[in-house]
Amino acid sequence: MIEIIYDLSVLEGSCYIEILPDIYKGECWNSSSIFFTEDNFGYILPAIATRSLITLLSMK
């Protein structure tokens, strides 16, 4: 199961992928973000990449 981390206080170190549901404001570790470990993000990356490719191809 893929774990989504919502609580900044449980993060240890810096090996996380941050998804910010807003415009980037030059800061990391935002309280409105969700976080994935690198391993967990690797499981969903193919779906994101496939969707991005489909969107790119439909723009032609």
MMTF fields as JSON, N, C-alpha, C and O atoms, coordinates in Angstrom:
{
  "mmtfVersion": "1.0.0",
  "mmtfProducer": "UNKNOWN",
  "numBonds": 239,
  "numAtoms": 240,
  "numGroups": 60,
  "numChains": 1,
  "numModels": 1,
  "chainsPerModel": [1],
  "groupsPerChain": [60],
  "chainIdList": ["A"],
  "bondAtomList": [4, 2, 8, 6, 12, 10, 16, 14, 20, 18, 24, 22, 28, 26, 32, 30, 36, 34, 40, 38, 44, 42, 48, 46, 52, 50, 56, 54, 60, 58, 64, 62, 68, 66, 72, 70, 76, 74, 80, 78, 84, 82, 88, 86, 92, 90, 96, 94, 100, 98, 104, 102, 108, 106, 112, 110, 116, 114, 120, 118, 124, 122, 128, 126, 132, 130, 136, 134, 140, 138, 144, 142, 148, 146, 152, 150, 156, 154, 160, 158, 164, 162, 168, 166, 172, 170, 176, 174, 180, 178, 184, 182, 188, 186, 192, 190, 196, 194, 200, 198, 204, 202, 208, 206, 212, 210, 216, 214, 220, 218, 224, 222, 228, 226, 232, 230, 236, 234],
  "bondOrderList": [1, 1, 1, 1, 1, 1, 1, 1, 1, 1, 1, 1, 1, 1, 1, 1, 1, 1, 1, 1, 1, 1, 1, 1, 1, 1, 1, 1, 1, 1, 1, 1, 1, 1, 1, 1, 1, 1, 1, 1, 1, 1, 1, 1, 1, 1, 1, 1, 1, 1, 1, 1, 1, 1, 1, 1, 1, 1, 1],
  "groupList": [{"groupName": "MET", "atomNameList": ["N", "CA", "C", "O"], "elementList": ["N", "C", "C", "O"], "formalChargeList": [0, 0, 0, 0], "bondAtomList": [1, 0, 2, 1, 3, 2], "bondOrderList": [1, 1, 2], "singleLetterCode": "M", "chemCompType": "L-PEPTIDE LINKING"}, {"groupName": "ILE", "atomNameList": ["N", "CA", "C", "O"], "elementList": ["N", "C", "C", "O"], "formalChargeList": [0, 0, 0, 0], "bondAtomList": [1, 0, 2, 1, 3, 2], "bondOrderList": [1, 1, 2], "singleLetterCode": "I", "chemCompType": "L-PEPTIDE LINKING"}, {"groupName": "GLU", "atomNameList": ["N", "CA", "C", "O"], "elementList": ["N", "C", "C", "O"], "formalChargeList": [0, 0, 0, 0], "bondAtomList": [1, 0, 2, 1, 3, 2], "bondOrderList": [1, 1, 2], "singleLetterCode": "E", "chemCompType": "L-PEPTIDE LINKING"}, {"groupName": "TYR", "atomNameList": ["N", "CA", "C", "O"], "elementList": ["N", "C", "C", "O"], "formalChargeList": [0, 0, 0, 0], "bondAtomList": [1, 0, 2, 1, 3, 2], "bondOrderList": [1, 1, 2], "singleLetterCode": "Y", "chemCompType": "L-PEPTIDE LINKING"}, {"groupName": "ASP", "atomNameList": ["N", "CA", "C", "O"], "elementList": ["N", "C", "C", "O"], "formalChargeList": [0, 0, 0, 0], "bondAtomList": [1, 0, 2, 1, 3, 2], "bondOrderList": [1, 1, 2], "singleLetterCode": "D", "chemCompType": "L-PEPTIDE LINKING"}, {"groupName": "LEU", "atomNameList": ["N", "CA", "C", "O"], "elementList": ["N", "C", "C", "O"], "formalChargeList": [0, 0, 0, 0], "bondAtomList": [1, 0, 2, 1, 3, 2], "bondOrderList": [1, 1, 2], "singleLetterCode": "L", "chemCompType": "L-PEPTIDE LINKING"}, {"groupName": "SER", "atomNameList": ["N", "CA", "C", "O"], "elementList": ["N", "C", "C", "O"], "formalChargeList": [0, 0, 0, 0], "bondAtomList": [1, 0, 2, 1, 3, 2], "bondOrderList": [1, 1, 2], "singleLetterCode": "S", "chemCompType": "L-PEPTIDE LINKING"}, {"groupName": "VAL", "atomNameList": ["N", "CA", "C", "O"], "elementList": ["N", "C", "C", "O"], "formalChargeList": [0, 0, 0, 0], "bondAtomList": [1, 0, 2, 1, 3, 2], "bondOrderList": [1, 1, 2], "singleLetterCode": "V", "chemCompType": "L-PEPTIDE LINKING"}, {"groupName": "GLY", "atomNameList": ["N", "CA", "C", "O"], "elementList": ["N", "C", "C", "O"], "formalChargeList": [0, 0, 0, 0], "bondAtomList": [1, 0, 2, 1, 3, 2], "bondOrderList": [1, 1, 2], "singleLetterCode": "G", "chemCompType": "PEPTIDE LINKING"}, {"groupName": "CYS", "atomNameList": ["N", "CA", "C", "O"], "elementList": ["N", "C", "C", "O"], "formalChargeList": [0, 0, 0, 0], "bondAtomList": [1, 0, 2, 1, 3, 2], "bondOrderList": [1, 1, 2], "singleLetterCode": "C", "chemCompType": "L-PEPTIDE LINKING"}, {"groupName": "PRO", "atomNameList": ["N", "CA", "C", "O"], "elementList": ["N", "C", "C", "O"], "formalChargeList": [0, 0, 0, 0], "bondAtomList": [1, 0, 2, 1, 3, 2], "bondOrderList": [1, 1, 2], "singleLetterCode": "P", "chemCompType": "L-PEPTIDE LINKING"}, {"groupName": "LYS", "atomNameList": ["N", "CA", "C", "O"], "elementList": ["N", "C", "C", "O"], "formalChargeList": [0, 0, 0, 0], "bondAtomList": [1, 0, 2, 1, 3, 2], "bondOrderList": [1, 1, 2], "singleLetterCode": "K", "chemCompType": "L-PEPTIDE LINKING"}, {"groupName": "TRP", "atomNameList": ["N", "CA", "C", "O"], "elementList": ["N", "C", "C", "O"], "formalChargeList": [0, 0, 0, 0], "bondAtomList": [1, 0, 2, 1, 3, 2], "bondOrderList": [1, 1, 2], "singleLetterCode": "W", "chemCompType": "L-PEPTIDE LINKING"}, {"groupName": "ASN", "atomNameList": ["N", "CA", "C", "O"], "elementList": ["N", "C", "C", "O"], "formalChargeList": [0, 0, 0, 0], "bondAtomList": [1, 0, 2, 1, 3, 2], "bondOrderList": [1, 1, 2], "singleLetterCode": "N", "chemCompType": "L-PEPTIDE LINKING"}, {"groupName": "PHE", "atomNameList": ["N", "CA", "C", "O"], "elementList": ["N", "C", "C", "O"], "formalChargeList": [0, 0, 0, 0], "bondAtomList": [1, 0, 2, 1, 3, 2], "bondOrderList": [1, 1, 2], "singleLetterCode": "F", "chemCompType": "L-PEPTIDE LINKING"}, {"groupName": "THR", "atomNameList": ["N", "CA", "C", "O"], "elementList": ["N", "C", "C", "O"], "formalChargeList": [0, 0, 0, 0], "bondAtomList": [1, 0, 2, 1, 3, 2], "bondOrderList": [1, 1, 2], "singleLetterCode": "T", "chemCompType": "L-PEPTIDE LINKING"}, {"groupName": "ALA", "atomNameList": ["N", "CA", "C", "O"], "elementList": ["N", "C", "C", "O"], "formalChargeList": [0, 0, 0, 0], "bondAtomList": [1, 0, 2, 1, 3, 2], "bondOrderList": [1, 1, 2], "singleLetterCode": "A", "chemCompType": "L-PEPTIDE LINKING"}, {"groupName": "ARG", "atomNameList": ["N", "CA", "C", "O"], "elementList": ["N", "C", "C", "O"], "formalChargeList": [0, 0, 0, 0], "bondAtomList": [1, 0, 2, 1, 3, 2], "bondOrderList": [1, 1, 2], "singleLetterCode": "R", "chemCompType": "L-PEPTIDE LINKING"}],
  "groupTypeList": [0, 1, 2, 1, 1, 3, 4, 5, 6, 7, 5, 2, 8, 6, 9, 3, 1, 2, 1, 5, 10, 4, 1, 3, 11, 8, 2, 9, 12, 13, 6, 6, 6, 1, 14, 14, 15, 2, 4, 13, 14, 8, 3, 1, 5, 10, 16, 1, 16, 15, 17, 6, 5, 1, 15, 5, 5, 6, 0, 11],
  "groupIdList": [1, 2, 3, 4, 5, 6, 7, 8, 9, 10, 11, 12, 13, 14, 15, 16, 17, 18, 19, 20, 21, 22, 23, 24, 25, 26, 27, 28, 29, 30, 31, 32, 33, 34, 35, 36, 37, 38, 39, 40, 41, 42, 43, 44, 45, 46, 47, 48, 49, 50, 51, 52, 53, 54, 55, 56, 57, 58, 59, 60],
  "secStructList": [7, 7, 7, 7, 5, 7, 7, 4, 4, 4, 7, 7, 1, 1, 7, 3, 3, 3, 3, 7, 1, 1, 7, 7, 7, 1, 7, 1, 1, 7, 6, 6, 7, 3, 3, 3, 3, 2, 2, 2, 2, 2, 2, 2, 2, 2, 2, 2, 2, 2, 2, 2, 2, 2, 2, 2, 2, 2, 6, 7],
  "xCoordList": [0.846, 0.0, 0.898, 1.922, 0.498, 1.255, 0.83, -0.355, 1.802, 1.526, 1.65, 2.66, 0.623, 0.656, 0.87, 0.132, 1.876, 2.207, 1.646, 1.947, 0.836, 0.216, 0.842, 0.757, 1.457, 1.949, 3.45, 4.243, 3.838, 5.255, 6.091, 7.287, 5.485, 6.249, 6.768, 7.659, 6.229, 6.708, 7.835, 8.418, 8.139, 9.206, 10.565, 10.825, 11.427, 12.78, 13.748, 13.643, 14.673, 15.602, 14.98, 14.104, 15.453, 14.963, 14.673, 14.605, 14.506, 14.266, 12.777, 12.253, 12.105, 10.669, 10.351, 11.092, 9.25, 8.726, 7.56, 6.627, 7.619, 6.569, 5.656, 6.122, 4.362, 3.352, 2.616, 1.903, 2.796, 2.198, 0.961, 1.073, -0.206, -1.436, -1.649, -2.761, -0.609, -0.669, 0.502, 1.288, 0.621, 1.752, 2.978, 2.896, 4.123, 5.356, 5.74, 5.756, 6.048, 6.349, 7.786, 8.102, 8.655, 10.059, 10.375, 11.471, 9.444, 9.66, 9.289, 8.395, 9.986, 9.697, 9.089, 9.065, 8.598, 8.018, 6.814, 6.732, 5.889, 4.679, 3.64, 3.491, 2.93, 1.933, 0.742, 0.029, 0.519, -0.581, -0.171, -1.006, 1.095, 1.599, 1.321, 1.041, 1.409, 1.454, 2.832, 3.484, 3.263, 4.611, 4.582, 3.74, 5.522, 5.719, 7.188, 8.058, 7.47, 8.859, 9.269, 8.411, 10.561, 11.024, 10.528, 10.136, 10.543, 10.072, 8.598, 8.218, 7.775, 6.342, 6.061, 5.184, 6.787, 6.578, 6.918, 6.308, 7.891, 8.261, 7.117, 7.064, 6.196, 5.038, 4.02, 3.365, 3.876, 2.868, 3.46, 2.714, 4.772, 5.403, 4.998, 4.741, 4.926, 4.497, 3.116, 2.885, 2.2, 0.863, 0.923, 0.233, 1.739, 1.896, 2.557, 2.135, 3.585, 4.302, 3.399, 3.425, 2.595, 1.674, 0.648, 0.367, 0.087, -0.911, -0.296, -0.934, 0.932, 1.62, 1.857, 1.696, 2.237, 2.473, 1.174, 1.163, 0.09, -1.198, -1.627, -2.113, -1.443, -1.794, -0.932, -1.438, 0.358, 1.267, 0.892, 0.874, 0.594, 0.229, -1.095, -1.275, -2.001, -3.306, -3.209, -4.144, -2.109, -1.926, -1.431, -1.418, -1.028, -0.497, -1.581, -1.297],
  "yCoordList": [-1.175, 0.0, 1.247, 1.294, 2.226, 3.479, 4.384, 4.663, 4.834, 5.717, 7.176, 7.582, 7.947, 9.391, 10.022, 9.74, 10.873, 11.511, 12.93, 13.727, 13.226, 14.545, 15.379, 16.607, 14.728, 15.376, 15.635, 14.694, 16.903, 17.268, 16.733, 16.491, 16.551, 16.144, 14.708, 14.33, 13.904, 12.527, 12.379, 11.303, 13.444, 13.386, 13.376, 14.17, 12.462, 12.371, 12.451, 11.662, 13.375, 13.528, 14.313, 15.152, 14.023, 14.808, 13.955, 14.492, 12.673, 11.792, 11.607, 10.497, 12.699, 12.672, 13.451, 14.349, 13.093, 13.843, 14.658, 14.116, 15.968, 16.874, 17.252, 17.667, 17.107, 17.525, 18.71, 18.568, 19.871, 21.109, 21.445, 21.621, 21.54, 21.827, 23.319, 23.822, 24.014, 25.465, 25.9, 25.064, 27.163, 27.731, 27.701, 28.033, 27.295, 27.247, 28.659, 29.59, 28.804, 30.117, 30.222, 31.087, 29.343, 29.401, 28.739, 28.921, 27.979, 27.304, 25.831, 25.46, 25.01, 23.576, 23.215, 24.026, 21.984, 21.467, 22.309, 22.754, 22.515, 23.295, 22.457, 21.265, 23.078, 22.352, 21.893, 20.971, 22.519, 22.109, 21.014, 20.526, 20.63, 19.606, 18.203, 18.0, 17.241, 15.841, 15.323, 15.881, 14.26, 13.747, 12.238, 11.523, 11.779, 10.361, 10.04, 10.874, 8.829, 8.399, 8.186, 8.051, 8.154, 7.922, 6.578, 6.466, 5.565, 4.235, 4.258, 3.726, 4.864, 4.928, 5.75, 5.398, 6.83, 7.658, 6.876, 7.079, 5.988, 5.155, 4.295, 3.968, 3.921, 3.124, 3.936, 3.394, 5.217, 6.024, 6.804, 7.334, 6.882, 7.639, 7.144, 7.979, 5.843, 5.411, 5.931, 6.256, 6.012, 6.534, 8.009, 8.463, 8.762, 10.19, 10.386, 11.236, 9.606, 9.732, 9.382, 10.063, 8.326, 7.937, 9.021, 9.359, 9.569, 10.637, 11.875, 12.524, 12.203, 13.364, 13.158, 14.085, 11.95, 11.649, 11.738, 12.285, 11.212, 11.279, 12.745, 13.129, 13.542, 14.967, 15.665, 16.454, 15.381, 15.99, 15.614, 16.472, 14.353, 13.908, 14.503, 14.752, 14.728, 15.285, 16.778, 17.341, 17.425, 18.837, 19.093, 20.239, 18.057, 18.219, 18.47, 18.628],
  "zCoordList": [0.0, 0.0, 0.0, 0.682, -0.76, -0.833, 0.31, 0.492, 1.071, 2.208, 1.778, 1.202, 2.062, 1.855, 3.214, 4.158, 3.32, 4.595, 4.589, 3.701, 5.581, 5.705, 6.818, 6.798, 7.77, 8.981, 8.882, 8.852, 8.833, 8.729, 9.889, 9.726, 11.041, 12.218, 12.125, 12.885, 11.212, 11.09, 10.071, 9.94, 9.36, 8.361, 9.05, 9.953, 8.609, 9.14, 7.967, 7.027, 8.006, 6.896, 5.756, 5.963, 4.542, 3.407, 2.173, 1.068, 2.328, 1.185, 0.929, 1.023, 0.607, 0.358, -0.913, -1.311, -1.533, -2.672, -2.141, -1.548, -2.36, -1.877, -3.033, -4.094, -2.823, -3.797, -3.185, -2.191, -3.787, -3.286, -4.106, -5.32, -3.495, -4.235, -4.457, -4.292, -4.823, -4.978, -5.849, -6.296, -6.085, -6.812, -5.903, -4.72, -6.476, -5.696, -5.251, -6.055, -3.966, -3.389, -2.893, -2.076, -3.384, -3.005, -1.676, -1.146, -1.128, 0.145, 0.022, -0.739, 0.779, 0.821, 2.165, 3.091, 2.258, 3.493, 3.928, 5.073, 3.0, 3.257, 3.988, 3.717, 4.907, 5.686, 4.838, 5.234, 3.683, 2.811, 1.823, 1.062, 1.83, 0.915, 1.442, 2.624, 0.522, 0.911, 0.511, -0.372, 1.164, 0.952, 0.723, 1.266, -0.093, -0.344, -0.095, -0.348, 0.403, 0.419, -1.03, -1.903, -1.294, -2.663, -3.18, -4.341, -2.331, -2.749, -3.132, -4.175, -2.304, -2.596, -3.844, -4.632, -4.031, -5.217, -6.485, -7.534, -6.374, -7.518, -8.019, -9.204, -7.133, -7.54, -8.335, -9.225, -8.033, -8.745, -9.916, -10.74, -10.002, -11.081, -12.472, -13.34, -12.732, -14.076, -14.464, -15.629, -13.509, -13.813, -14.155, -15.068, -13.434, -13.708, -15.068, -15.853, -15.34, -16.614, -17.782, -18.807, -17.646, -18.707, -18.954, -20.104, -17.896, -18.03, -18.677, -19.506, -18.306, -18.883, -20.37, -21.163, -20.748, -22.16, -22.956, -24.059, -22.414, -23.096, -23.28, -24.344, -22.241, -22.329, -23.371, -24.168, -23.369, -24.342, -25.765, -26.649, -25.995, -27.336, -27.805, -28.997, -26.897, -27.288, -27.609, -28.18, -27.258, -27.538, -28.947, -29.397, -29.645, -31.005, -32.011, -33.199]
}
